[in-house]
């Protein structure tokens, strides 16, 4: 039995990193006190969750692993903002290193806002390249949302710090791009590179819409991000459109 108090072991557990869990469990597993056994049980569940997440991430890298034998730089492409009534469409191109194993990357829609923000910082730090394309609401009205989405994706590709040798795209083939493309249906949930791009694009656009709330507070852009929530539509009917509304999207409301 350890000479440490159970409260001290509990405090030690709270402070350990995930990679220290095996040694922590080995140290206290034979302690015998019910309180310590409970802490060890929690630690073992945490270890099991980690194992499952590591397996999921390895599966999420299958497209990349098949391509990394021939290509060094694989760009994941995704966009956010095709559906909103206001604001730009934003695309991201993310090139991850071959040894990348960032945990919890997923389709951005499946993650909490706090988790997206946390992963945004990790991706920005660990990626070989992160680049963004932004196409305004005025341009969307001019050329339509599909063409604007392609334009945002081309911008993101052209801004990359290193040119991708192959692109993994969420569902689409981008016109006017000479780089080899691999479109993947629901790619943001099947490819770690596309998932990373979806997170970068989502956080970037969400931050923009929060800033727009400071300029146009009556539309509640910080909460609805420009999408057609009941609150947003009510404000649109009451106040009319503001400069960042997509005129081609709001005909039913004004």
QUIKA-V537083 format. One line per field, one symbol per residue. phi: phi as a letter, one per 30 degrees, with the letter a starting at -180 (. if undefined). Layout:
BEGIN
phi: ???
END
This chain:
BEGIN
phi: .ddddeddddddddcddedceedddddcdcejdeddedddddddddddddddddddddddcdedddcddcbdccccbabbjdcddbidcbcbbbccddcdbddidaeedccdeddddddedddedcddabbbbbbddddeddcidddddeddddeedddddbdddacccdiccddicddebbdbdhddcbbdddeddddddddededdddddddcbddchddcchjdddeddddddddcidcecddddccedcb
END
